[in-house]
């Protein structure tokens, strides 16, 4: 469980991102039979970047493709929390790495 705990990856601000990320992304990996398959479902097609498209069954919002997160070179501060990345809508390598790590942990995939 060490790699699943919601501790910080860097020095980013501590935020309770796990319940929201679980609600938004667990359906993508729910029936995966391996860690590789779960990551393939999350990362390979880049489904998680379409932030507004993922809603949980009891959500009052309808899925939308109106808000996608993007990679942008040299745009993020050196340390970015997952919610900062979502709020800005873009980030460089460190923002992506932090976000993917926390999404994976939230759905039960060990990640560092």
URHUPE-V212220 format. One record per residue. N is the residue number from 1. RES is the residue in one small letter. SS is DSSP state (helix for helix, strand for strand, loop for the rest). Layout:
BEGIN
n: [N	N]
res: [RES	RES]
ss: [SS	SS]
END
This chain:
BEGIN
n: [1	2	3	4	5	6	7	8	9	10	11	12	13	14	15	16	17	18	19	20	21	22	23	24	25	26	27	28	29	30	31	32	33	34	35	36	37	38	39	40	41	42	43	44	45	46	47	48	49	50	51	52	53	54	55	56	57	58	59	60	61	62	63	64	65	66	67	68	69	70	71	72	73	74	75	76	77	78	79	80	81	82	83	84	85	86	87	88	89	90	91	92	93	94	95	96	97	98	99	100	101	102	103	104	105	106	107	108	109	110	111	112]
res: [x	x	x	x	x	x	x	x	x	x	x	x	x	x	x	x	x	x	x	x	x	x	x	x	x	x	x	x	x	x	x	x	x	x	x	x	x	x	x	x	x	x	x	x	x	x	x	x	x	x	x	x	x	x	x	x	x	x	x	x	x	x	x	x	x	x	x	x	x	x	x	x	x	x	x	x	x	x	x	x	x	x	x	x	x	x	x	x	x	x	x	x	x	x	x	x	x	x	x	x	x	x	x	x	x	x	x	x	x	x	x	x]
ss: [loop	loop	loop	loop	loop	loop	loop	loop	loop	loop	loop	loop	loop	loop	loop	loop	loop	helix	helix	helix	helix	helix	helix	helix	helix	helix	helix	helix	helix	loop	loop	loop	loop	loop	helix	helix	helix	helix	helix	helix	helix	helix	helix	helix	loop	loop	helix	helix	helix	loop	helix	helix	helix	loop	loop	loop	loop	loop	loop	loop	loop	loop	loop	loop	loop	loop	loop	loop	loop	strand	strand	loop	loop	loop	loop	loop	loop	loop	loop	loop	loop	helix	helix	helix	helix	helix	helix	helix	loop	strand	strand	loop	helix	helix	helix	helix	helix	helix	helix	helix	helix	helix	helix	helix	helix	helix	loop	loop	loop	loop	loop	loop]
END
